[in-house]
Amino acid sequence: MLSSLLILLLLPLVGAVIIGFLPNSKPQLIRNIAIVTSSITLFYAIYLITLGDVTPTDHGLWQNYHHTWNTRMGTSFSLGVDGFSYPLVILTTLLVWIAVLASKAINHHPKGYYLLMLVLSSAIMGVFMARDWALFYVFWEATLIPLFFLIDRWGGQGRQTAALNFVLYTMGGSVFMLLSLLVLFDATGGQSFSFEAISEGAKHLKASDQVLIFMGLLIGFGVKMPIFPLHGWLPLAHVEAPSPVSILLSGILLKMGAYGLIRAAAMLPDAAHTLQPLLVVLALIAISYGSLLAWKQSDLKKMIAYSSVAHMGVVLLGISTLNTLGMTGAVYQMVAHGLVAGASFMLIGLLYERTHTKDINDYGSLLHVTPRFAFFTIFAFIAGVGLPGTAGFVAELHVMIGSFQHWGWIMVVLAFGIIVSATYSVRTIKRLFTGPAKQSMKEIDDLRPTEVLAAAVLMVGVMVLGLYPSLVLDLISPAVHDFIEQVAVQAVVKEH
Amino acid sequence: MFSAEVMTLIVKVVLALIPLLPLLAALWIAFGFIFSWNRLEAGEKQTSQVALGAISLSFLLVLVLDIYAIAYGVPSETIKLGQWLSSGQYHVDISFLIDYKSLVMANLIGFITLVVTRFSINYLHREAGFQRFFMMLSVFSTAMFIITFSGNAFFTFIGWEMAGVSSYLLIAYSWHRDVATNNATRAFVTNRIGDAGFLLGIAFSLFWLSTVDWLEMSYVITSKIHIGIILFGFIIAALAKSAQFPFSAWITRALEGPTPSSAVFYGSIMVHAGVYLLLRAEPLLVQVPSLMIFVLLMGLITVIYAYIVGLVQTDVKSSFMFSTMAQVGLMMVWIGLGWFELALGHIVVHAVWRAYQFLHAPSFMQHVERPASPVPKWLSKKTWLYTAALQRFWLDGISDWLLTKPTRKIASEVQIFDEQVVDRITGIPSHLNMLSTLSHWEAHKKGTFTVSNEVGVGRGFFGKSLELLASMAEFLEEKLILKGSGEGLMSGMNFVGKYLELVDKLLTQPRYVLVLIMATFVVVL
């Protein structure tokens, strides 16, 4: 019997295979198939929630599919989702759909492009669904291959450098992650790579060993997330990647790192407790550093890229608290930032297609020329600041309260980051849409219907999550509850 | 006839409708003007009919209340319609109070506003602000009904302010004339002093009495000082609204408005609102005799002041005004003496007479047969008093010197502080992406206009600090992270790659392959 999660994982691959048999000379057909495939995947992912068999069972784990690969190595093909991963799976399917819709400007080698997009979406979903560290690692590395080609072939001027840089950075991090996983596997008896077995075995490790292993994982996940100072790949990759890929990079790829970090913290609670101060310092640096640099950029894509660093800092801050509110906020922020960053990159990308400039100084007075652009872009930037009524507000509030409980007044840094983010957002709005009309900006097409649809879906998502948070909070809370219990109980056991 | 419950329900509905009808009329007129279904002369008929209809119905409903009161007796109790706000232990209801005072007052207001509204239809015919006038007159009627029937001070204050605002707007009826707008502002600001007193009264009532309900307030037993302070606030409000000394100066300025509005506001109705407020506060007032003496004194001073100044006035409306002031001063005296019923009676008689007189004012000259009597001998002999009377005792000048000038000075000093200190710290917002000079404009026409790169440039102390921090972060990012690790990684790879390439090249040559094979054998063996 096929598991529904396995179907979800395979759906994009089916589309990819179909595209694989089509000739390059039919770009519209290829594009339509990609859109249909991603739509079906999206609806199936949403449908799975409403399905009866996706109900919380033990450990908040919902769906499970298990197939042993290699008994000698202890690897297995094991899938499952819980409150941490399922929102991210839905986010993935949604953003892939958005990215495919926004890919109209890709005009060469459409076959390879859409094929790689679909493969990428499968690989990302695999990362979130994996319940086995070996499988997790396989999917983790599998995302690199399509991404490398997507950036390298369809990117901007410096795409080769960016693609290589991106892969080298991530691979460099992955090496540490692999080492940590192998050490962990060895130290826990070498029976199985499954999440449960490893975290069961990790309980008996000494705290100092745990810390060393955790540091390795932190480097691996930190590159992806990104954590200061491992974010060197990010500005380059985001700027050079084609806009739809930027949506995925910023919207989901960064979340893989944060997601992995949460899993690592659940697995190595002692290390997490020991390294809490390190995490909070890194988070606060990321927040202030990212927003300051975003403020300094006149390149629009670069600005959003650095703002992503700051926003992911908020996620890290939430994780560093290891309390209910902070963790809830962290997961919420992942979803919120996925939607907001997706919207921002999409709109700026579409604008770039029309104007061929990313420099903010070249813009002006677009409010009259492109009112639809103006509306959605202003909304996206406001949502980026986390104004009440948008998803970011709920997330930042949770993180702020949670971290205030744990860390106290040091949270002023978070407030500083939020203020700076408001500064650059408002400045960008002003520069893009007001001022004297530019000669060169007088004949720009406004958003096309499909693009309006994509932007509107993201906007509605941001607002629904902002005004009716319990929709996602109910999904997250069992997982957060389990996480807190696991982390707290083990810490207490060790003390005695 | 009806059961008691149905009866109370009917009374409630009637009470709610009385102030609501003119308000709805005002809204109708306003919307009509916005969506232009009653503009210009063609809309006059509809406008006046709506306003007149509403006020007639209200007056009719007041009469219904009268019949009810005659049949069942005056209820003299607070009728609660609902709760307006509730915060902690404080709550404010939407409540009405029917007793003989409010009934008398409501009849008076209903009657006079009805007459004045009817009069205005002809008087304002073909005036540019016809619709505006009737809208504001309706708002004013609502305000006065609210003041009359309100069961608590809070609600009275709402009516009080609505009356103030509609008065302000009517004085500035000819808003394109400087005098009108200046006078309107002056009148409004003076009234705000009274409003401050009213608000203090409400706040202290909530604080010390825990209620603002007129009836409940009189039952609460507390120290005389508390009651005195609360009352003092209300008295200030009453003195300001009724143009008593020392707030008298505003009311003559208020005559700038169209005559019917002068009649209804300052001649007969709004000027009595202060007296009515003190009547409402009667149960409190009798507890503090010293404040009654204060009211008496103020009334007395006003009477003397208005009498002397009134003697030297040369135009009809001003003489009426000072005479009104004197009469209202007398009412204050009655209140000070504790003759509250007399004051109420005086209001009614005076209001009706004065309304007639004011409406009559424009044609007054045609009706007088003999010339106005000259200034009496005793006054013209005393030059200083005569001058003072002509100058209206410099009340305007004194208030300017005492209040306006210092305020203006402080304001200009604060502005200097703001410009010199605060702006420098916070930085003023930039307008640099606007066309601000001619050369910008020319450049823009040619298409060469570019805004200077001000991204990452901050203004003021905070902006500059931000800029400094950002530059430091950028330096770090450039040198360490992008160049150092990003490009460093690449060049490192290139470096290693070059050597590996060399090794590879060497390995392709047979002699090295042989060496390698031999080495392997050595290791294996």
Chai-1 contact restraints between the chains, C-beta under 6 A:
chainA,res_idxA,chainB,res_idxB,connection_type,confidence,min_distance_angstrom,max_distance_angstrom,comment,restraint_id
A,N165,B,G486,contact,1.0,0.0,6.0,A-B,restraint_1
A,L168,B,L489,contact,1.0,0.0,6.0,A-B,restraint_2
A,P229,B,I481,contact,1.0,0.0,6.0,A-B,restraint_3
A,G232,B,I481,contact,1.0,0.0,6.0,A-B,restraint_4
A,G232,B,L482,contact,1.0,0.0,6.0,A-B,restraint_5
A,G232,B,S485,contact,1.0,0.0,6.0,A-B,restraint_6
A,G232,B,G486,contact,1.0,0.0,6.0,A-B,restraint_7
A,Y289,B,A473,contact,1.0,0.0,6.0,A-B,restraint_8
A,L292,B,L469,contact,1.0,0.0,6.0,A-B,restraint_9
A,L292,B,A470,contact,1.0,0.0,6.0,A-B,restraint_10
A,L292,B,A473,contact,1.0,0.0,6.0,A-B,restraint_11
A,L293,B,A473,contact,1.0,0.0,6.0,A-B,restraint_12
A,L293,B,E477,contact,1.0,0.0,6.0,A-B,restraint_13
A,W295,B,A470,contact,1.0,0.0,6.0,A-B,restraint_14
A,K296,B,G456,contact,1.0,0.0,6.0,A-B,restraint_15
A,K296,B,A470,contact,1.0,0.0,6.0,A-B,restraint_16
A,K296,B,E474,contact,1.0,0.0,6.0,A-B,restraint_17
A,S298,B,V455,contact,1.0,0.0,6.0,A-B,restraint_18
A,N361,B,V451,contact,1.0,0.0,6.0,A-B,restraint_19
A,N361,B,N453,contact,1.0,0.0,6.0,A-B,restraint_20
A,G435,B,N433,contact,1.0,0.0,6.0,A-B,restraint_21
A,P436,B,L435,contact,1.0,0.0,6.0,A-B,restraint_22
A,P436,B,H444,contact,1.0,0.0,6.0,A-B,restraint_23
A,Q439,B,G447,contact,1.0,0.0,6.0,A-B,restraint_24
